[in-house]
């Protein structure tokens, strides 16, 4: 290679090295790089629906690094249950949460570690026994990240675990039974407003009879004993005076001897074709017959109702 050609090649190579060195990308970092926070404090991750069950429901929590990098050394993190925060949370948000009772949960621990090469701590958890919790109460369990090897993000330091509802796995068992009534529509059970309309699964139809009977009843007989945890009534399409007002739900295994399962007095529907759910108190017993015994309606000489359904909880 001629000397001047070699010199030109060497110069170009060195220039390229200089250019590449000058264009080396900067290290990319995010604003929260290296801060420690609770992932469950982000958005609505801490809002959880509970399901009624004999088995505990697990809720997981922990800590994590913000940004793009992994832990270069073990990072010990610790938490605490911060019950004092509930009052200020309710005041700020117009809510009415109650502390989740200590008797309703067990917690795996309040200390963990973010291992080397990881961005998340070894998970912690608490197990909630939903069978001990009454319905209609909104519970909260605030858990705060109190210490870590590094800066803790104050905006994501507390997870307000909120439990607004307790749901139950339920099965509508109405169609398993055979309906009989004390008072029938004049044209029979299959007629336009006959008794079979009471359990046809359609709120736009109704069961009606003339001459309200304060000892009237309607019942379902099942091939095998069933437990009932709730039932629903749906009001008819007109004439609120015909609605049921006072009644008992009774159970029997022979159709002769009856046990009162639920009692309702002076109930009112706020609208037409309105479905109201009634929870059966206590531990359900299994019966082959379920009977609604009517004591009073809303004052009309007729009785009507669009739908009656029986619900079993599992």
Secondary structure as a PSIPRED ss2 file (coil, helix, strand):
# PSIPRED VFORMAT (PSIPRED V4.0)

   1 X C   1.000  0.000  0.000
   2 X C   1.000  0.000  0.000
   3 X H   0.000  1.000  0.000
   4 X H   0.000  1.000  0.000
   5 X H   0.000  1.000  0.000
   6 X H   0.000  1.000  0.000
   7 X H   0.000  1.000  0.000
   8 X H   0.000  1.000  0.000
   9 X H   0.000  1.000  0.000
  10 X H   0.000  1.000  0.000
  11 X H   0.000  1.000  0.000
  12 X H   0.000  1.000  0.000
  13 X H   0.000  1.000  0.000
  14 X H   0.000  1.000  0.000
  15 X H   0.000  1.000  0.000
  16 X H   0.000  1.000  0.000
  17 X H   0.000  1.000  0.000
  18 X H   0.000  1.000  0.000
  19 X H   0.000  1.000  0.000
  20 X H   0.000  1.000  0.000
  21 X H   0.000  1.000  0.000
  22 X H   0.000  1.000  0.000
  23 X C   1.000  0.000  0.000
  24 X C   1.000  0.000  0.000
  25 X C   1.000  0.000  0.000
  26 X C   1.000  0.000  0.000
  27 X C   1.000  0.000  0.000
  28 X C   1.000  0.000  0.000
  29 X C   1.000  0.000  0.000
  30 X C   1.000  0.000  0.000
  31 X C   1.000  0.000  0.000
  32 X C   1.000  0.000  0.000
  33 X C   1.000  0.000  0.000
  34 X C   1.000  0.000  0.000
  35 X C   1.000  0.000  0.000
  36 X E   0.000  0.000  1.000
  37 X E   0.000  0.000  1.000
  38 X C   1.000  0.000  0.000
  39 X H   0.000  1.000  0.000
  40 X H   0.000  1.000  0.000
  41 X H   0.000  1.000  0.000
  42 X C   1.000  0.000  0.000
  43 X C   1.000  0.000  0.000
  44 X C   1.000  0.000  0.000
  45 X C   1.000  0.000  0.000
  46 X C   1.000  0.000  0.000
  47 X E   0.000  0.000  1.000
  48 X C   1.000  0.000  0.000
  49 X C   1.000  0.000  0.000
  50 X E   0.000  0.000  1.000
  51 X E   0.000  0.000  1.000
  52 X E   0.000  0.000  1.000
  53 X C   1.000  0.000  0.000
  54 X C   1.000  0.000  0.000
  55 X C   1.000  0.000  0.000
  56 X C   1.000  0.000  0.000
  57 X E   0.000  0.000  1.000
  58 X E   0.000  0.000  1.000
  59 X E   0.000  0.000  1.000
  60 X E   0.000  0.000  1.000
  61 X E   0.000  0.000  1.000
  62 X C   1.000  0.000  0.000
  63 X C   1.000  0.000  0.000
  64 X E   0.000  0.000  1.000
  65 X E   0.000  0.000  1.000
  66 X C   1.000  0.000  0.000
  67 X C   1.000  0.000  0.000
  68 X C   1.000  0.000  0.000
  69 X C   1.000  0.000  0.000
  70 X C   1.000  0.000  0.000
  71 X C   1.000  0.000  0.000
  72 X C   1.000  0.000  0.000
  73 X C   1.000  0.000  0.000
  74 X C   1.000  0.000  0.000
  75 X E   0.000  0.000  1.000
  76 X E   0.000  0.000  1.000
  77 X E   0.000  0.000  1.000
  78 X E   0.000  0.000  1.000
  79 X E   0.000  0.000  1.000
  80 X E   0.000  0.000  1.000
  81 X E   0.000  0.000  1.000
  82 X C   1.000  0.000  0.000
  83 X C   1.000  0.000  0.000
  84 X C   1.000  0.000  0.000
  85 X H   0.000  1.000  0.000
  86 X H   0.000  1.000  0.000
  87 X H   0.000  1.000  0.000
  88 X H   0.000  1.000  0.000
  89 X H   0.000  1.000  0.000
  90 X H   0.000  1.000  0.000
  91 X H   0.000  1.000  0.000
  92 X H   0.000  1.000  0.000
  93 X H   0.000  1.000  0.000
  94 X C   1.000  0.000  0.000
  95 X C   1.000  0.000  0.000
  96 X C   1.000  0.000  0.000
  97 X C   1.000  0.000  0.000
  98 X E   0.000  0.000  1.000
  99 X E   0.000  0.000  1.000
 100 X C   1.000  0.000  0.000
 101 X C   1.000  0.000  0.000
 102 X H   0.000  1.000  0.000
 103 X H   0.000  1.000  0.000
 104 X H   0.000  1.000  0.000
 105 X E   0.000  0.000  1.000
 106 X E   0.000  0.000  1.000
 107 X E   0.000  0.000  1.000
 108 X C   1.000  0.000  0.000
 109 X C   1.000  0.000  0.000
 110 X C   1.000  0.000  0.000
 111 X E   0.000  0.000  1.000
 112 X E   0.000  0.000  1.000
 113 X E   0.000  0.000  1.000
 114 X E   0.000  0.000  1.000
 115 X C   1.000  0.000  0.000
 116 X C   1.000  0.000  0.000
 117 X C   1.000  0.000  0.000
 118 X C   1.000  0.000  0.000
 119 X C   1.000  0.000  0.000
 120 X E   0.000  0.000  1.000
 121 X E   0.000  0.000  1.000
 122 X C   1.000  0.000  0.000
 123 X C   1.000  0.000  0.000
 124 X E   0.000  0.000  1.000
 125 X E   0.000  0.000  1.000
 126 X E   0.000  0.000  1.000
 127 X E   0.000  0.000  1.000
 128 X E   0.000  0.000  1.000
 129 X C   1.000  0.000  0.000
 130 X H   0.000  1.000  0.000
 131 X H   0.000  1.000  0.000
 132 X H   0.000  1.000  0.000
 133 X C   1.000  0.000  0.000
 134 X C   1.000  0.000  0.000
 135 X C   1.000  0.000  0.000
 136 X C   1.000  0.000  0.000
 137 X C   1.000  0.000  0.000
 138 X C   1.000  0.000  0.000
 139 X E   0.000  0.000  1.000
 140 X E   0.000  0.000  1.000
 141 X E   0.000  0.000  1.000
 142 X E   0.000  0.000  1.000
 143 X E   0.000  0.000  1.000
 144 X E   0.000  0.000  1.000
 145 X E   0.000  0.000  1.000
 146 X E   0.000  0.000  1.000
 147 X E   0.000  0.000  1.000
 148 X C   1.000  0.000  0.000
 149 X C   1.000  0.000  0.000
 150 X C   1.000  0.000  0.000
 151 X C   1.000  0.000  0.000
 152 X E   0.000  0.000  1.000
 153 X C   1.000  0.000  0.000
 154 X H   0.000  1.000  0.000
 155 X H   0.000  1.000  0.000
 156 X H   0.000  1.000  0.000
 157 X C   1.000  0.000  0.000
 158 X E   0.000  0.000  1.000
 159 X E   0.000  0.000  1.000
 160 X E   0.000  0.000  1.000
 161 X E   0.000  0.000  1.000
 162 X E   0.000  0.000  1.000
 163 X E   0.000  0.000  1.000
 164 X C   1.000  0.000  0.000
 165 X C   1.000  0.000  0.000
 166 X E   0.000  0.000  1.000
 167 X E   0.000  0.000  1.000
 168 X E   0.000  0.000  1.000
 169 X C   1.000  0.000  0.000
 170 X E   0.000  0.000  1.000
 171 X E   0.000  0.000  1.000
 172 X E   0.000  0.000  1.000
 173 X C   1.000  0.000  0.000
 174 X H   0.000  1.000  0.000
 175 X H   0.000  1.000  0.000
 176 X H   0.000  1.000  0.000
 177 X C   1.000  0.000  0.000
 178 X E   0.000  0.000  1.000
 179 X E   0.000  0.000  1.000
 180 X E   0.000  0.000  1.000
 181 X E   0.000  0.000  1.000
 182 X C   1.000  0.000  0.000
 183 X C   1.000  0.000  0.000
 184 X C   1.000  0.000  0.000
 185 X C   1.000  0.000  0.000
 186 X C   1.000  0.000  0.000
 187 X C   1.000  0.000  0.000
 188 X C   1.000  0.000  0.000
 189 X C   1.000  0.000  0.000
 190 X C   1.000  0.000  0.000
 191 X C   1.000  0.000  0.000
 192 X C   1.000  0.000  0.000
 193 X C   1.000  0.000  0.000
 194 X C   1.000  0.000  0.000
 195 X H   0.000  1.000  0.000
 196 X H   0.000  1.000  0.000
 197 X H   0.000  1.000  0.000
 198 X H   0.000  1.000  0.000
 199 X H   0.000  1.000  0.000
 200 X C   1.000  0.000  0.000
 201 X C   1.000  0.000  0.000
 202 X C   1.000  0.000  0.000
 203 X C   1.000  0.000  0.000
 204 X C   1.000  0.000  0.000
 205 X C   1.000  0.000  0.000
 206 X C   1.000  0.000  0.000
 207 X E   0.000  0.000  1.000
 208 X E   0.000  0.000  1.000
 209 X E   0.000  0.000  1.000
 210 X E   0.000  0.000  1.000
 211 X C   1.000  0.000  0.000
 212 X C   1.000  0.000  0.000
 213 X C   1.000  0.000  0.000
 214 X C   1.000  0.000  0.000
 215 X C   1.000  0.000  0.000
 216 X C   1.000  0.000  0.000
 217 X E   0.000  0.000  1.000
 218 X E   0.000  0.000  1.000
 219 X E   0.000  0.000  1.000
 220 X E   0.000  0.000  1.000
 221 X E   0.000  0.000  1.000
 222 X E   0.000  0.000  1.000
 223 X E   0.000  0.000  1.000
 224 X E   0.000  0.000  1.000
 225 X E   0.000  0.000  1.000
 226 X E   0.000  0.000  1.000
 227 X E   0.000  0.000  1.000
 228 X C   1.000  0.000  0.000
 229 X C   1.000  0.000  0.000
 230 X E   0.000  0.000  1.000
 231 X E   0.000  0.000  1.000
 232 X E   0.000  0.000  1.000
 233 X E   0.000  0.000  1.000
 234 X E   0.000  0.000  1.000
 235 X C   1.000  0.000  0.000
 236 X C   1.000  0.000  0.000
 237 X C   1.000  0.000  0.000
 238 X C   1.000  0.000  0.000
 239 X C   1.000  0.000  0.000
 240 X H   0.000  1.000  0.000
 241 X H   0.000  1.000  0.000
 242 X H   0.000  1.000  0.000
 243 X C   1.000  0.000  0.000
 244 X E   0.000  0.000  1.000
 245 X E   0.000  0.000  1.000
 246 X E   0.000  0.000  1.000
 247 X E   0.000  0.000  1.000
 248 X E   0.000  0.000  1.000
 249 X E   0.000  0.000  1.000
 250 X E   0.000  0.000  1.000
 251 X E   0.000  0.000  1.000
 252 X E   0.000  0.000  1.000
 253 X C   1.000  0.000  0.000
 254 X C   1.000  0.000  0.000
 255 X C   1.000  0.000  0.000
 256 X C   1.000  0.000  0.000
 257 X C   1.000  0.000  0.000
 258 X C   1.000  0.000  0.000
 259 X E   0.000  0.000  1.000
 260 X E   0.000  0.000  1.000
 261 X E   0.000  0.000  1.000
 262 X E   0.000  0.000  1.000
 263 X E   0.000  0.000  1.000
 264 X E   0.000  0.000  1.000
 265 X C   1.000  0.000  0.000
 266 X C   1.000  0.000  0.000
 267 X C   1.000  0.000  0.000
 268 X C   1.000  0.000  0.000
 269 X C   1.000  0.000  0.000
 270 X C   1.000  0.000  0.000
 271 X C   1.000  0.000  0.000
 272 X C   1.000  0.000  0.000
 273 X C   1.000  0.000  0.000
 274 X C   1.000  0.000  0.000
 275 X E   0.000  0.000  1.000
 276 X E   0.000  0.000  1.000
 277 X E   0.000  0.000  1.000
 278 X E   0.000  0.000  1.000
 279 X E   0.000  0.000  1.000
 280 X C   1.000  0.000  0.000
 281 X C   1.000  0.000  0.000
 282 X C   1.000  0.000  0.000
 283 X C   1.000  0.000  0.000
 284 X C   1.000  0.000  0.000
 285 X C   1.000  0.000  0.000
 286 X E   0.000  0.000  1.000
 287 X E   0.000  0.000  1.000
 288 X E   0.000  0.000  1.000
 289 X E   0.000  0.000  1.000
 290 X E   0.000  0.000  1.000
 291 X E   0.000  0.000  1.000
 292 X E   0.000  0.000  1.000
 293 X E   0.000  0.000  1.000
 294 X E   0.000  0.000  1.000
 295 X E   0.000  0.000  1.000
 296 X E   0.000  0.000  1.000
 297 X E   0.000  0.000  1.000
 298 X C   1.000  0.000  0.000
 299 X C   1.000  0.000  0.000
 300 X C   1.000  0.000  0.000
 301 X C   1.000  0.000  0.000
 302 X E   0.000  0.000  1.000
 303 X E   0.000  0.000  1.000
 304 X E   0.000  0.000  1.000
 305 X E   0.000  0.000  1.000
 306 X C   1.000  0.000  0.000
 307 X E   0.000  0.000  1.000
 308 X E   0.000  0.000  1.000
 309 X E   0.000  0.000  1.000
 310 X E   0.000  0.000  1.000
 311 X E   0.000  0.000  1.000
 312 X E   0.000  0.000  1.000
 313 X E   0.000  0.000  1.000
 314 X C   1.000  0.000  0.000
